[in-house]
């Protein structure tokens, strides 16, 4: 699945993203992915998991465009 970073706090690793179908999903900072480089508006590829009854994004990877 792909989406765009909506908000992200580097200090707390809390944030959310907007999927391509306009659904907001929380970023799961506990999943172990290194999130130091996330910026608002960046495109990411991710997996969705259910945690405590809510959907969270895991295994985020930046989407790059080759030209």
Steps between C-alpha positions, in 0.01 A plus 500: 500500500616859443422836654632841601635613838239730656682587824800369690680594821863388477552514878207278598479306170124562500324585179251401237473457128226527243448199277426541131132434572503794750498289819711630788721236665722540808871423464610213725828622652535169688543299179876557495529691173740796504282810459761775530456615141120539480374840385147629444396435141743211439366197316543168680422135443382311810309206646186538711454302823233493770630603843262533795203520263638773272686501171865607509764537230813284534815432299505843338728544197550818305365501145752627250442603141759408242508705188 
